[in-house]
Amino acid sequence: MADRFYMACLRETVGSNMSFHCHNGQGYASDINKAHVYTLEEAQSSWNRGRDIDLPVSADAIDAAAVWHVDHQHIPGESVLEEGCERYVAFVKGRWNGNDVYWLSDLLPTDDFSKARIFAESPDTTHSNLVWLPFTTADAVKRRTFNINLLNRRTMIQGAGLRQPDWFKRQKRRKSSGKTRWNCPCCGKISWQENPYDFDGCRDWACEGHR
């Protein structure tokens, strides 16, 4: 088991990108390369006394599922053509995953820069919905990110050696389904329902209290 962990901050998610505590407590970032690396002991200790929005995760598992994204704030918003440039990429104007752009690929547009199609010919700039950039311009600002929808708590947390803190277990027990408990006035059987004000009827079809 690798002794490497990141600390995610679930409050700081941008688009599908999980955000992490940065090196030495310097804020949060979706760029995995900026994430602080904890040992198992450090990660467990921080989780034990942490907030419910902070979650330690296996660094190796995150790294294995990372993809390259490019933030639109770090690249030009209009096409850039350079004399002698032989490699271009294009992203779709006005479409983002959080702050990250979608690139033309061999199939559908993708936010994964590693799958962006590289065009060797001079780009056709007549398409107003596309922004063309030299490949090197975008490649210089790409960053590794992790899609929070791929989070697997069993393998990335428990399977990595972390144990749920006592406060976390108590919190899970306190979570409500949002339903209200009622006892059928006819047979006394318990019913759980969304309506907290009026009895919606017994679920037992044989009961006279069924409506």
Sine and cosine of phi, psi and omega as CSV:
sin_phi,cos_phi,sin_psi,cos_psi,sin_omega,cos_omega
0.00,0.00,0.82,-0.57,-0.01,-1.00
-0.96,0.29,0.65,-0.76,-0.05,-1.00
-1.00,-0.09,0.83,0.56,-0.03,-1.00
-0.70,-0.71,0.79,-0.61,-0.02,-1.00
-0.63,-0.78,0.50,-0.86,0.17,-0.99
-0.95,-0.33,0.34,-0.94,0.09,-1.00
-0.92,-0.40,0.93,-0.36,0.01,-1.00
-0.99,0.14,0.53,-0.85,0.15,-0.99
-0.90,-0.43,0.97,-0.26,-0.11,-0.99
-0.93,0.37,-0.33,0.94,0.02,-1.00
-0.96,0.29,-0.42,0.91,-0.13,-0.99
-0.99,-0.14,0.28,0.96,0.01,-1.00
-0.86,0.51,0.72,-0.70,0.03,-1.00
-0.83,-0.55,0.90,-0.43,-0.13,-0.99
0.89,0.46,-0.76,-0.65,0.06,-1.00
-1.00,-0.07,0.03,1.00,-0.11,-0.99
-0.99,0.12,0.84,-0.54,0.16,-0.99
-0.94,0.34,0.63,-0.78,0.07,-1.00
-0.96,-0.28,0.48,-0.88,-0.09,-1.00
-0.79,-0.61,0.43,-0.90,0.14,-0.99
-0.91,0.41,0.76,-0.65,-0.05,-1.00
-0.99,0.16,0.15,-0.99,0.04,-1.00
-0.80,0.61,0.73,-0.68,0.13,-0.99
0.82,0.57,0.56,0.83,0.09,-1.00
0.94,0.33,0.39,0.92,-0.05,-1.00
-1.00,0.00,0.88,0.48,0.10,-1.00
0.99,0.17,-0.42,-0.91,-0.06,-1.00
-0.76,-0.65,0.46,-0.89,0.01,-1.00
-0.42,-0.91,0.51,-0.86,0.09,-1.00
-1.00,0.07,-0.15,0.99,0.04,-1.00
-0.98,0.22,0.93,-0.36,-0.06,-1.00
-0.86,0.52,-0.54,0.84,-0.02,-1.00
-0.90,0.43,-0.31,0.95,0.02,-1.00
-1.00,-0.07,-0.07,1.00,-0.07,-1.00
-0.95,0.30,0.65,-0.76,0.09,-1.00
-0.95,0.31,0.64,-0.77,0.00,-1.00
-0.98,-0.22,0.82,-0.57,0.00,-1.00
-0.95,-0.31,0.47,-0.88,0.23,-0.97
-0.98,0.19,0.19,-0.98,0.04,-1.00
-0.86,0.52,-0.69,0.72,-0.01,-1.00
-0.89,0.46,-0.69,0.73,0.00,-1.00
-0.91,0.41,-0.67,0.74,-0.01,-1.00
-0.90,0.43,-0.70,0.72,0.01,-1.00
-0.89,0.45,-0.69,0.73,0.00,-1.00
-0.89,0.46,-0.68,0.74,0.00,-1.00
-0.91,0.41,-0.62,0.78,0.01,-1.00
-0.93,0.37,-0.63,0.78,-0.02,-1.00
-0.87,0.50,-0.55,0.83,-0.04,-1.00
-0.90,-0.44,0.31,0.95,-0.10,-1.00
-1.00,-0.05,-0.21,-0.98,0.01,-1.00
-0.99,-0.13,0.30,-0.95,-0.02,-1.00
-0.96,0.28,-0.12,0.99,0.05,-1.00
-1.00,-0.08,-0.09,1.00,0.00,-1.00
-0.97,-0.23,0.69,-0.72,-0.09,-1.00
-0.61,-0.79,0.88,-0.47,0.06,-1.00
-0.97,0.26,0.64,-0.77,-0.02,-1.00
-0.66,-0.75,0.47,-0.88,0.01,-1.00
-0.89,0.46,0.83,-0.56,0.00,-1.00
-0.92,0.40,-0.61,0.79,0.00,-1.00
-0.90,0.43,-0.65,0.76,0.01,-1.00
-0.92,0.39,-0.64,0.77,0.04,-1.00
-0.91,0.42,-0.72,0.69,-0.02,-1.00
-0.87,0.50,-0.64,0.77,-0.05,-1.00
-0.92,0.40,-0.46,0.89,-0.05,-1.00
-0.97,-0.23,0.15,0.99,-0.07,-1.00
-0.94,0.33,0.51,-0.86,0.10,-1.00
-0.77,-0.64,0.35,-0.94,-0.01,-1.00
-1.00,-0.02,0.84,-0.54,0.06,-1.00
-0.87,-0.49,0.39,-0.92,0.05,-1.00
-0.79,-0.61,0.85,-0.53,0.02,-1.00
-0.97,0.24,0.77,-0.63,-0.04,-1.00
-0.90,0.44,-0.34,0.94,0.00,-1.00
-0.95,0.30,-0.25,0.97,-0.08,-1.00
-0.95,-0.30,0.13,0.99,0.02,-1.00
-0.72,-0.69,0.36,-0.93,0.03,-1.00
-0.88,0.48,0.52,-0.85,0.02,-1.00
-1.00,-0.04,-0.06,1.00,0.04,-1.00
-0.79,-0.62,0.35,-0.94,-0.07,-1.00
-0.87,0.49,0.62,-0.78,0.04,-1.00
-0.81,-0.59,0.87,-0.49,0.04,-1.00
-0.92,-0.39,0.73,-0.68,-0.02,-1.00
-0.87,-0.50,0.69,-0.72,0.02,-1.00
-0.89,0.45,0.76,-0.65,0.02,-1.00
1.00,0.06,-0.13,0.99,0.00,-1.00
-0.95,0.31,0.73,-0.68,-0.04,-1.00
-0.90,-0.44,0.03,1.00,0.00,-1.00
-0.69,-0.72,0.87,-0.50,0.01,-1.00
-0.81,-0.59,0.44,-0.90,0.16,-0.99
-0.78,-0.63,0.34,-0.94,-0.03,-1.00
-0.69,-0.72,0.66,-0.75,0.09,-1.00
-0.88,-0.48,0.34,-0.94,-0.06,-1.00
-0.99,0.12,0.84,-0.54,-0.02,-1.00
-0.94,0.35,0.71,-0.70,0.09,-1.00
0.99,0.16,0.17,0.99,0.03,-1.00
-0.83,-0.55,0.80,-0.60,-0.07,-1.00
-0.66,-0.75,0.42,-0.91,0.27,-0.96
-0.94,-0.33,1.00,-0.09,-0.19,-0.98
0.93,0.37,-0.93,-0.36,0.08,-1.00
-0.97,-0.24,-0.02,1.00,-0.15,-0.99
-1.00,-0.08,0.62,-0.79,-0.08,-1.00
-1.00,0.03,0.28,-0.96,0.06,-1.00
-0.96,-0.27,0.80,-0.60,-0.07,-1.00
-0.99,-0.15,0.52,-0.85,0.17,-0.99
-0.91,0.41,0.68,-0.73,0.04,-1.00
-0.74,-0.67,-0.11,-0.99,0.04,-1.00
-0.95,0.30,-0.28,0.96,0.05,-1.00
-0.87,-0.49,-0.86,-0.51,0.02,-1.00
-0.99,0.12,0.38,-0.93,0.09,-1.00
-0.82,0.58,0.61,-0.79,-0.06,-1.00
-0.70,-0.72,0.52,-0.85,0.08,-1.00
-1.00,0.05,-0.07,1.00,0.03,-1.00
-1.00,0.10,0.95,-0.30,-0.09,-1.00
-0.89,0.45,-0.45,0.89,0.00,-1.00
-0.92,0.39,-0.29,0.96,0.01,-1.00
-0.97,-0.23,0.07,1.00,0.01,-1.00
-0.91,0.42,0.66,-0.75,0.03,-1.00
-0.97,0.23,0.72,-0.69,0.02,-1.00
-0.99,-0.17,0.83,-0.56,-0.04,-1.00
-0.98,-0.18,0.82,-0.57,0.00,-1.00
-1.00,0.06,-0.44,0.90,-0.03,-1.00
-0.99,0.11,0.22,-0.98,0.04,-1.00
-0.90,0.44,0.75,-0.66,-0.09,-1.00
-0.95,0.33,0.47,-0.88,0.08,-1.00
-1.00,-0.02,0.97,-0.24,-0.09,-1.00
-1.00,0.03,0.16,0.99,0.00,-1.00
-0.97,0.23,-0.28,0.96,0.02,-1.00
-0.99,0.16,0.94,-0.34,-0.11,-0.99
-0.94,0.33,-0.28,0.96,-0.03,-1.00
-1.00,-0.03,0.07,1.00,-0.01,-1.00
-0.88,-0.48,0.57,-0.82,0.10,-0.99
-0.88,-0.47,0.83,-0.56,-0.04,-1.00
-0.98,-0.21,0.70,-0.71,0.01,-1.00
-0.68,-0.73,0.51,-0.86,0.19,-0.98
-0.85,0.52,0.64,-0.77,-0.02,-1.00
-0.81,0.58,-0.66,0.75,-0.06,-1.00
-0.90,0.43,-0.49,0.87,0.01,-1.00
-0.90,0.43,-0.71,0.70,0.01,-1.00
-0.97,0.24,-0.63,0.78,-0.05,-1.00
-0.89,0.46,-0.50,0.86,-0.05,-1.00
-0.94,0.35,-0.36,0.93,-0.08,-1.00
-0.88,-0.47,0.19,0.98,0.04,-1.00
-0.92,0.39,0.42,-0.91,0.01,-1.00
-0.59,-0.81,0.45,-0.89,0.02,-1.00
-0.99,0.14,0.74,-0.67,0.00,-1.00
-0.73,-0.69,0.23,-0.97,0.03,-1.00
-0.78,-0.63,0.77,-0.64,0.02,-1.00
-0.97,0.25,0.90,-0.44,-0.08,-1.00
-0.88,0.47,-0.38,0.93,0.02,-1.00
-0.94,0.35,-0.23,0.97,0.03,-1.00
-1.00,-0.05,0.05,1.00,0.00,-1.00
-0.89,0.45,0.84,-0.55,0.07,-1.00
-0.88,-0.47,0.98,-0.22,-0.10,-0.99
-0.90,0.44,-0.53,0.85,-0.04,-1.00
-0.92,0.38,-0.72,0.70,-0.07,-1.00
-1.00,0.01,-0.56,0.83,-0.09,-1.00
-1.00,0.04,-0.25,0.97,-0.03,-1.00
-0.85,-0.53,-0.94,0.33,-0.03,-1.00
-0.91,0.43,-0.68,0.73,-0.01,-1.00
-0.93,0.37,-0.29,0.96,0.02,-1.00
-1.00,-0.02,0.04,1.00,0.08,-1.00
0.96,-0.28,-0.03,1.00,0.01,-1.00
-0.99,0.12,0.53,-0.85,0.00,-1.00
-0.85,-0.52,0.68,-0.73,-0.04,-1.00
-0.87,0.49,0.78,-0.63,0.05,-1.00
-0.91,0.41,0.35,-0.94,0.00,-1.00
-0.87,0.49,-0.64,0.77,-0.03,-1.00
-0.91,0.42,-0.54,0.84,0.01,-1.00
-0.94,0.35,-0.65,0.76,0.02,-1.00
-0.90,0.43,-0.67,0.75,0.02,-1.00
-0.90,0.43,-0.63,0.78,0.00,-1.00
-0.89,0.45,-0.68,0.73,0.01,-1.00
-0.89,0.46,-0.61,0.79,0.00,-1.00
-0.93,0.36,-0.49,0.87,-0.04,-1.00
-0.99,0.17,-0.30,0.95,-0.08,-1.00
-0.89,0.46,0.74,-0.67,-0.03,-1.00
-0.99,-0.12,0.49,-0.87,0.07,-1.00
-0.98,0.19,-0.19,0.98,-0.06,-1.00
1.00,0.02,-0.04,1.00,-0.02,-1.00
-0.99,-0.14,0.37,-0.93,-0.02,-1.00
-0.94,-0.35,0.67,-0.74,0.00,-1.00
-0.99,0.10,0.73,-0.68,0.09,-1.00
-0.77,-0.64,0.50,-0.87,0.15,-0.99
-0.95,-0.33,0.78,-0.62,-0.01,-1.00
-0.86,0.51,0.82,-0.58,0.01,-1.00
-0.92,0.39,-0.21,0.98,-0.01,-1.00
-1.00,-0.02,-0.81,0.58,-0.10,-1.00
-0.93,-0.38,-0.21,0.98,0.04,-1.00
1.00,0.08,-0.03,1.00,0.00,-1.00
-0.92,0.39,0.51,-0.86,-0.04,-1.00
-0.99,0.16,0.68,-0.73,0.10,-1.00
-0.75,-0.66,0.66,-0.76,0.09,-1.00
-0.94,-0.34,0.77,-0.63,-0.09,-1.00
-0.58,-0.81,0.35,-0.94,0.00,-1.00
-0.95,0.31,-0.57,0.82,-0.05,-1.00
-0.97,0.23,0.91,-0.41,-0.04,-1.00
-1.00,0.04,-0.05,1.00,-0.17,-0.99
-0.95,-0.31,-0.59,0.81,-0.05,-1.00
-0.77,-0.64,0.62,-0.79,0.02,-1.00
-0.94,0.33,0.82,-0.57,-0.06,-1.00
-1.00,0.05,-0.09,1.00,0.05,-1.00
0.90,-0.44,0.45,-0.90,-0.01,-1.00
-0.97,0.25,0.59,-0.81,0.02,-1.00
-0.99,0.15,-0.19,0.98,0.02,-1.00
-0.99,0.11,0.93,-0.36,-0.07,-1.00
-0.89,0.45,-0.37,0.93,-0.02,-1.00
-0.99,0.14,-0.18,0.98,-0.07,-1.00
-0.99,0.14,0.66,-0.75,0.03,-1.00
-0.92,0.39,-0.32,0.95,-0.01,-1.00
-0.99,0.16,-0.05,1.00,0.04,-1.00
-0.95,0.32,0.68,-0.73,0.02,-1.00
-0.84,-0.54,0.00,0.00,0.00,0.00
